Amino acid sequence: MKQNFLPIAIDISGEKILIVGGDQGALKKLKILQRFEAEVVVLAKSICQEIKRSGVKYFEKPYHKKELQGYLMVYSCVNNEEIDRQIATDCREAGILVNIHDKSALCQFISPAIYRSQNISVAVSSNGEDVFESIRIRNKISEFLTEKNHKN
């Protein structure tokens, strides 16, 4: 079934967001989320040093659904089919929005490629089908808007 995600903007200021996973994929997601004013927590059996040094709260332990309590949304970056499916199921049952890295069929939401400048945000999404194309288009928009601002 082809998914059709509704592009929306959501205020995550002060909200709790959980990233399950502690590798480079989780680090990339963390860097994106740190641009916003949310409380991001990382949970994984093993967490890379960059995440540990990032200043976010982290817990080095295995995932269990009891860890979901109190979160608005969860990003799973574990790259384990069984755990990803369990996280997706647990989040849906708990009424928590869930994004499973590189598995749009398991996601309730996807994160678009974002350009932000002052009070303007532009989000480019491919419904999770072609992330690199979304990034390419976002970069073109960024170039255009940056050039336009320099002319004004």
N, CA, C and O of each residue as an XYZ file, in Angstrom:
608
protein
N       0.835     -1.176      0.000
C       0.000      0.000      0.000
C       0.889      1.252      0.000
O       1.751      1.411      0.864
N       0.670      2.113     -0.955
C       1.419      3.361     -1.046
C       0.906      4.327      0.013
O      -0.297      4.537      0.159
N       1.848      4.906      0.744
C       1.455      5.839      1.790
C       1.357      7.239      1.243
O       2.038      7.603      0.284
N       0.508      8.011      1.859
C       0.286      9.380      1.450
C       0.291     10.247      2.701
O      -0.751     10.451      3.325
N       1.464     10.757      3.067
C       1.623     11.528      4.288
C       1.117     12.952      4.106
O       1.380     13.586      3.084
N       0.393     13.450      5.097
C      -0.083     14.823      5.119
C       1.047     15.711      5.605
O       1.520     15.539      6.728
N       1.494     16.663      4.783
C       2.560     17.558      5.254
C       1.980     18.573      6.241
O       1.125     19.385      5.884
N       2.453     18.514      7.477
C       2.008     19.447      8.502
C       3.237     19.982      9.230
O       4.325     19.417      9.127
N       3.058     21.045      9.943
C       4.107     21.561     10.816
C       3.586     21.408     12.247
O       2.432     21.730     12.531
N       4.430     20.923     13.130
C       4.018     20.664     14.496
C       4.986     21.348     15.455
O       6.203     21.273     15.289
N       4.431     22.008     16.449
C       5.252     22.680     17.451
C       5.726     21.645     18.460
O       4.920     21.072     19.193
N       7.029     21.405     18.497
C       7.578     20.427     19.446
C       8.306     21.115     20.603
O       9.016     20.464     21.369
N       8.129     22.417     20.723
C       8.776     23.160     21.813
C       8.380     22.570     23.159
O       7.196     22.459     23.474
N       9.377     22.194     23.945
C       9.129     21.654     25.269
C       8.613     20.232     25.302
O       8.421     19.672     26.382
N       8.385     19.638     24.148
C       7.877     18.259     24.090
C       9.017     17.266     24.270
O      10.175     17.566     23.980
N       8.666     16.079     24.753
C       9.655     15.015     24.919
C       9.641     14.122     23.676
O       8.594     13.640     23.243
N      10.831     13.919     23.122
C      10.987     13.087     21.933
C      12.046     12.033     22.240
O      13.116     12.346     22.762
N      11.737     10.793     21.912
C      12.649      9.682     22.170
C      13.257      9.193     20.862
O      12.552      8.972     19.877
N      14.568      9.029     20.870
C      15.267      8.371     19.771
C      15.741      7.031     20.316
O      16.489      6.980     21.292
N      15.302      5.946     19.681
C      15.763      4.611     20.058
C      16.847      4.222     19.066
O      16.583      4.075     17.872
N      18.051      4.058     19.558
C      19.205      3.752     18.717
C      20.335      4.697     19.088
O      20.104      5.839     19.485
N      21.557      4.206     18.952
C      22.681      5.021     19.398
C      23.812      5.146     18.408
O      24.930      5.497     18.786
N      23.539      4.860     17.121
C      24.596      4.907     16.114
C      24.555      6.211     15.319
O      23.933      7.186     15.743
N      25.218      6.222     14.172
C      25.297      7.432     13.348
C      23.935      7.869     12.815
O      23.695      9.067     12.665
N      23.040      6.928     12.527
C      21.689      7.286     12.082
C      20.940      8.043     13.168
O      20.255      9.028     12.890
N      21.072      7.578     14.407
C      20.449      8.264     15.542
C      21.081      9.639     15.744
O      20.384     10.601     16.067
N      22.387      9.736     15.556
C      23.089     11.006     15.694
C      22.584     12.024     14.679
O      22.379     13.188     15.025
N      22.380     11.607     13.436
C      21.846     12.518     12.409
C      20.476     13.039     12.805
O      20.195     14.231     12.679
N      19.617     12.133     13.289
C      18.280     12.533     13.713
C      18.374     13.497     14.897
O      17.639     14.482     14.958
N      19.271     13.215     15.828
C      19.474     14.067     16.990
C      19.884     15.475     16.569
O      19.354     16.455     17.092
N      20.814     15.584     15.638
C      21.280     16.899     15.180
C      20.145     17.710     14.575
O      20.076     18.924     14.768
N      19.262     17.053     13.851
C      18.100     17.746     13.276
C      17.190     18.236     14.395
O      16.766     19.392     14.397
N      16.893     17.360     15.338
C      15.966     17.707     16.418
C      16.534     18.771     17.357
O      15.769     19.518     17.967
N      17.840     18.851     17.483
C      18.450     19.849     18.352
C      18.270     21.268     17.825
O      18.513     22.231     18.552
N      17.853     21.407     16.586
C      17.568     22.730     16.031
C      16.258     23.296     16.583
O      15.951     24.473     16.397
N      15.503     22.451     17.256
C      14.216     22.845     17.820
C      14.331     22.836     19.347
O      15.332     22.374     19.893
N      13.332     23.334     20.016
C      13.389     23.447     21.469
C      12.632     22.312     22.140
O      11.759     22.541     22.978
N      12.975     21.088     21.765
C      12.341     19.911     22.351
C      13.310     19.245     23.317
O      14.519     19.469     23.262
N      12.763     18.434     24.193
C      13.587     17.632     25.093
C      13.811     16.277     24.427
O      12.906     15.444     24.394
N      15.001     16.058     23.904
C      15.311     14.824     23.182
C      16.077     13.886     24.111
O      17.029     14.286     24.781
N      15.640     12.635     24.133
C      16.271     11.595     24.942
C      16.650     10.451     24.009
O      15.890     10.100     23.106
N      17.829      9.873     24.232
C      18.307      8.749     23.418
C      18.348      7.499     24.294
O      18.793      7.537     25.441
N      17.876      6.402     23.729
C      17.850      5.112     24.417
C      18.422      4.051     23.491
O      17.936      3.875     22.374
N      19.455      3.341     23.945
C      20.040      2.258     23.144
C      20.953      1.415     24.026
O      21.460      1.877     25.047
N      21.148      0.165     23.606
C      22.084     -0.703     24.334
C      23.493     -0.143     24.268
O      24.269     -0.249     25.218
N      23.813      0.462     23.113
C      25.144      1.031     22.913
C      24.974      2.391     22.247
O      24.268      2.512     21.246
N      25.617      3.409     22.799
C      25.465      4.769     22.306
C      26.833      5.320     21.914
O      27.784      5.249     22.691
N      26.924      5.871     20.700
C      28.192      6.399     20.210
C      28.635      7.610     21.020
O      27.816      8.289     21.638
N      29.922      7.871     21.011
C      30.504      8.952     21.815
C      29.967     10.324     21.421
O      29.813     11.189     22.283
N      29.680     10.542     20.138
C      29.171     11.846     19.700
C      27.842     12.160     20.374
O      27.594     13.300     20.767
N      26.982     11.143     20.507
C      25.701     11.359     21.183
C      25.945     11.623     22.662
O      25.331     12.517     23.243
N      26.828     10.858     23.268
C      27.121     11.049     24.688
C      27.653     12.446     24.968
O      27.367     13.016     26.021
N      28.422     13.004     24.039
C      28.996     14.343     24.214
C      28.049     15.467     23.794
O      28.369     16.642     23.975
N      26.895     15.120     23.239
C      25.985     16.130     22.688
C      25.232     16.927     23.744
O      24.667     17.978     23.439
N      25.216     16.447     24.963
C      24.507     17.156     26.018
C      23.081     16.686     26.244
O      22.419     17.175     27.159
N      22.587     15.753     25.437
C      21.231     15.243     25.656
C      21.246     14.153     26.714
O      22.273     13.533     26.991
N      20.082     13.943     27.289
C      19.928     12.853     28.249
C      19.915     11.545     27.451
O      19.276     11.458     26.403
N      20.617     10.541     27.952
C      20.609      9.244     27.281
C      20.616      8.129     28.313
O      21.072      8.292     29.445
N      20.088      6.980     27.873
C      20.048      5.788     28.702
C      20.624      4.638     27.903
O      20.121      4.298     26.832
N      21.665      4.050     28.421
C      22.325      2.934     27.733
C      21.749      1.634     28.284
O      22.278      1.028     29.216
N      20.641      1.236     27.663
C      19.963     -0.001     28.041
C      19.052     -0.422     26.889
O      18.753      0.385     26.009
N      18.609     -1.684     26.891
C      17.753     -2.161     25.799
C      16.375     -1.491     25.811
O      15.903     -1.027     26.849
N      15.748     -1.454     24.641
C      14.391     -0.913     24.510
C      13.386     -1.825     25.216
O      13.473     -3.051     25.149
N      12.442     -1.194     25.887
C      11.269     -1.876     26.432
C      10.121     -0.882     26.336
O      10.320      0.316     26.536
N       8.926     -1.366     26.032
C       7.807     -0.443     25.794
C       7.480      0.450     26.986
O       6.876      1.506     26.799
N       7.850      0.070     28.189
C       7.603      0.932     29.353
C       8.377      2.246     29.237
O       8.033      3.225     29.899
N       9.428      2.276     28.394
C      10.237      3.483     28.206
C       9.507      4.563     27.417
O       9.969      5.703     27.374
N       8.380      4.233     26.794
C       7.670      5.172     25.921
C       6.852      6.219     26.665
O       6.508      7.252     26.091
N       6.543      5.975     27.906
C       5.642      6.842     28.655
C       6.132      8.288     28.686
O       7.276      8.571     29.041
N       5.232      9.191     28.304
C       5.515     10.619     28.395
C       6.061     11.261     27.137
O       6.326     12.463     27.130
N       6.239     10.491     26.065
C       6.801     11.052     24.834
C       5.711     11.408     23.830
O       4.707     10.704     23.714
N       5.915     12.500     23.112
C       5.020     12.901     22.030
C       5.284     12.053     20.797
O       4.357     11.621     20.113
N       6.576     11.820     20.522
C       6.947     11.059     19.324
C       8.221     10.281     19.572
O       9.024     10.598     20.449
N       8.371      9.238     18.752
C       9.528      8.353     18.855
C      10.116      8.158     17.466
O       9.398      7.938     16.491
N      11.439      8.244     17.401
C      12.189      7.888     16.199
C      12.944      6.609     16.507
O      13.700      6.551     17.477
N      12.748      5.588     15.694
C      13.510      4.352     15.856
C      14.611      4.320     14.811
O      14.347      4.398     13.611
N      15.839      4.206     15.275
C      17.019      4.156     14.404
C      17.843      2.918     14.737
O      19.073      2.973     14.742
N      17.176      1.808     15.015
C      17.896      0.607     15.459
C      18.312     -0.310     14.314
O      19.206     -1.139     14.479
N      17.673     -0.169     13.158
C      18.000     -1.003     11.995
C      17.891     -2.493     12.302
O      18.721     -3.293     11.868
N      16.860     -2.850     13.054
C      16.570     -4.236     13.373
C      15.081     -4.437     13.118
O      14.244     -3.872     13.822
N      14.757     -5.238     12.117
C      13.367     -5.402     11.669
C      12.423     -5.763     12.817
O      11.348     -5.177     12.944
N      12.815     -6.710     13.637
C      11.955     -7.166     14.734
C      11.721     -6.054     15.764
O      10.588     -5.814     16.182
N      12.791     -5.388     16.161
C      12.663     -4.302     17.145
C      11.899     -3.130     16.542
O      11.061     -2.531     17.217
N      12.172     -2.792     15.284
C      11.446     -1.708     14.615
C       9.945     -1.978     14.613
O       9.153     -1.092     14.936
N       9.557     -3.180     14.255
C       8.129     -3.536     14.231
C       7.521     -3.453     15.632
O       6.390     -2.995     15.799
N       8.278     -3.899     16.634
C       7.779     -3.846     18.010
C       7.596     -2.406     18.468
O       6.595     -2.076     19.104
N       8.556     -1.552     18.150
C       8.450     -0.138     18.514
C       7.249      0.495     17.818
O       6.497      1.243     18.443
N       7.064      0.205     16.540
C       5.925      0.751     15.790
C       4.610      0.312     16.429
O       3.704      1.127     16.603
N       4.500     -0.943     16.771
C       3.287     -1.469     17.405
C       3.069     -0.840     18.773
O       1.965     -0.392     19.083
N       4.111     -0.804     19.588
C       4.009     -0.246     20.935
C       3.596      1.221     20.900
O       2.762      1.653     21.695
N       4.175      1.982     19.986
C       3.847      3.403     19.880
C       2.397      3.603     19.459
O       1.697      4.446     20.020
N       1.953      2.845     18.492
C       0.560      2.966     18.052
C      -0.395      2.643     19.201
O      -1.377      3.354     19.416
N      -0.108      1.578     19.934
C      -0.954      1.195     21.068
C      -0.962      2.273     22.142
O      -1.979      2.471     22.808
N       0.143      2.966     22.321
C       0.257      4.009     23.345
C      -0.190      5.382     22.847
O      -0.214      6.337     23.624
N      -0.541      5.496     21.579
C      -0.967      6.774     21.024
C       0.177      7.753     20.836
O      -0.005      8.967     20.939
N       1.359      7.214     20.557
C       2.557      8.027     20.362
C       2.934      7.994     18.884
O       2.970      6.923     18.278
N       3.213      9.151     18.304
C       3.635      9.199     16.906
C       4.967      8.483     16.744
O       5.850      8.617     17.591
N       5.119      7.722     15.660
C       6.329      6.930     15.474
C       6.889      7.079     14.058
O       6.158      7.117     13.068
N       8.219      7.160     14.011
C       8.955      7.178     12.752
C      10.021      6.093     12.836
O      10.842      6.085     13.754
N      10.003      5.187     11.879
C      10.992      4.117     11.817
C      11.942      4.446     10.673
O      11.537      4.489      9.511
N      13.208      4.678     11.011
C      14.227      5.093     10.042
C      14.259      4.166      8.832
O      14.409      2.951      8.965
N      14.115      4.767      7.645
C      14.190      4.067      6.358
C      13.139      2.981      6.169
O      13.332      2.074      5.360
N      12.031      3.056      6.899
C      10.936      2.087      6.735
C       9.605      2.832      6.770
O       8.857      2.734      7.744
N       9.315      3.569      5.718
C       8.131      4.428      5.716
C       6.836      3.645      5.919
O       5.862      4.208      6.420
N       6.795      2.373      5.550
C       5.581      1.574      5.725
C       5.230      1.394      7.199
O       4.073      1.132      7.526
N       6.207      1.531      8.089
C       5.961      1.393      9.528
C       5.730      2.745     10.216
O       5.426      2.797     11.408
N       5.874      3.821      9.465
C       5.827      5.168     10.051
C       4.419      5.742     10.102
O       3.592      5.481      9.229
N       4.164      6.528     11.143
C       2.973      7.364     11.193
C       3.294      8.763     10.684
O       2.404      9.499     10.259
N       4.562      9.120     10.729
C       4.992     10.403     10.194
C       6.393     10.223      9.626
O       7.117      9.290      9.974
N       6.748     11.139      8.749
C       8.100     11.156      8.208
C       8.658     12.564      8.412
O       7.910     13.534      8.535
N       9.958     12.652      8.445
C      10.606     13.956      8.599
C      11.083     14.420      7.234
O      11.910     13.759      6.607
N      10.568     15.551      6.772
C      10.987     16.062      5.470
C      12.361     16.714      5.540
O      12.898     16.943      6.624
N      12.913     17.005      4.390
C      14.119     17.824      4.305
C      13.665     19.263      4.569
O      12.762     19.758      3.896
N      14.282     19.931      5.537
C      13.793     21.224      6.009
C      14.795     22.341      5.713
O      15.998     22.202      5.931
N      14.257     23.446      5.209
C      15.022     24.696      5.092
C      14.348     25.687      6.028
O      13.141     25.909      5.937
N      15.133     26.289      6.938
C      14.595     27.292      7.859
C      15.451     28.537      7.814
O      16.680     28.471      7.855
N      14.784     29.670      7.729
C      15.460     30.956      7.793
C      14.489     31.955      8.398
O      13.424     32.224      7.843
N      14.872     32.497      9.537
C      14.025     33.444     10.261
C      12.644     32.813     10.497
O      12.550     31.780     11.161
N      11.582     33.412      9.970
C      10.242     32.879     10.199
C       9.707     32.042      9.041
O       8.512     31.753      8.990
N      10.578     31.651      8.112
C      10.161     30.849      6.967
C      10.721     29.426      7.100
O      11.911     29.229      7.346
N       9.843     28.460      6.932
C      10.252     27.049      6.886
C       9.694     26.445      5.606
O       8.535     26.655      5.250
N      10.545     25.694      4.927
C      10.118     24.976      3.731
C      10.466     23.512      3.955
O      11.606     23.176      4.277
N       9.479     22.650      3.781
C       9.686     21.218      3.969
C       9.447     20.506      2.645
O       8.450     20.747      1.965
N      10.378     19.626      2.291
C      10.267     18.871      1.044
C      10.219     17.393      1.393
O      11.094     16.875      2.087
N       9.192     16.728      0.906
C       9.012     15.318      1.225
C       8.726     14.512     -0.034
O       8.118     15.004     -0.984
N       9.173     13.279     -0.021
C       8.881     12.359     -1.127
C       8.016     11.199     -0.624
O       8.020     10.115     -1.207
N       7.278     11.436      0.461
C       6.500     10.373      1.115
C       7.387      9.217      1.534
O       6.953      8.065      1.562
N       8.633      9.530      1.860
C       9.559      8.508      2.316
C      10.127      7.639      1.213
O      10.788      6.638      1.493
N       9.882      8.001     -0.033
C      10.306      7.171     -1.160
C      11.707      7.498     -1.662
O      12.437      6.596     -2.072
N      12.096      8.776     -1.638
C      13.389      9.172     -2.193
C      13.967     10.331     -1.388
O      13.855     11.494     -1.776
N      14.579      9.994     -0.275
C      15.108     10.998      0.646
C      16.133     11.898     -0.038
O      16.137     13.109      0.182
N      16.998     11.320     -0.860
C      18.046     12.107     -1.506
C      17.475     13.126     -2.491
O      18.029     14.215     -2.642
N      16.382     12.786     -3.156
C      15.724     13.739     -4.052
C      15.104     14.877     -3.241
O      15.162     16.036     -3.651
N      14.515     14.551     -2.100
C      13.965     15.593     -1.227
C      15.058     16.556     -0.785
O      14.855     17.770     -0.779
N      16.208     16.020     -0.417
C      17.336     16.854      0.022
C      17.842     17.718     -1.124
O      18.144     18.895     -0.930
N      17.935     17.135     -2.325
C      18.395     17.888     -3.497
C      17.472     19.076     -3.775
O      17.936     20.189     -4.023
N      16.169     18.829     -3.731
C      15.200     19.904     -3.983
C      15.253     20.947     -2.873
O      15.199     22.146     -3.146
N      15.357     20.502     -1.630
C      15.483     21.437     -0.501
C      16.703     22.335     -0.692
O      16.636     23.540     -0.449
N      17.810     21.751     -1.126
C      19.030     22.528     -1.346
C      18.848     23.559     -2.454
O      19.360     24.674     -2.350
N      18.128     23.203     -3.507
C      17.839     24.150     -4.591
C      16.987     25.311     -4.067
O      17.223     26.471     -4.406
N      15.997     24.982     -3.239
C      15.153     26.021     -2.647
C      16.005     26.928     -1.763
O      15.863     28.150     -1.800
N      16.876     26.334     -0.982
C      17.772     27.094     -0.109
C      18.636     28.047     -0.923
O      18.774     29.219     -0.572
N      19.216     27.550     -2.003
C      20.045     28.393     -2.874
C      19.231     29.555     -3.431
O      19.686     30.699     -3.431
N      18.020     29.250     -3.909
C      17.159     30.273     -4.492
C      16.811     31.345     -3.459
O      16.932     32.538     -3.739
N      16.377     30.926     -2.262
C      15.971     31.883     -1.236
C      17.158     32.685     -0.709
O      17.018     33.872     -0.417
N      18.316     32.057     -0.584
C      19.518     32.761     -0.138
C      19.927     33.807     -1.153
O      20.272     34.934     -0.798
N      19.886     33.422     -2.433
C      20.216     34.363     -3.512
C      19.223     35.529     -3.546
O      19.615     36.685     -3.706
N      17.939     35.210     -3.394
C      16.891     36.234     -3.403
C      17.091     37.210     -2.243
O      16.937     38.419     -2.418
N      17.432     36.693     -1.059
C      17.638     37.563      0.114
C      18.840     38.471     -0.058
O      18.839     39.599      0.435
N      19.866     37.996     -0.749
C      21.051     38.824     -0.975
C      20.775     39.947     -1.984
O      21.439     40.984     -1.957
N      19.811     39.743     -2.859
C      19.465     40.774     -3.851
C      18.604     41.863     -3.230
O      18.609     43.002     -3.696
N      17.873     41.523     -2.192
C      16.954     42.521     -1.573
C      17.659     43.462     -0.670
O      17.031     44.344     -0.085
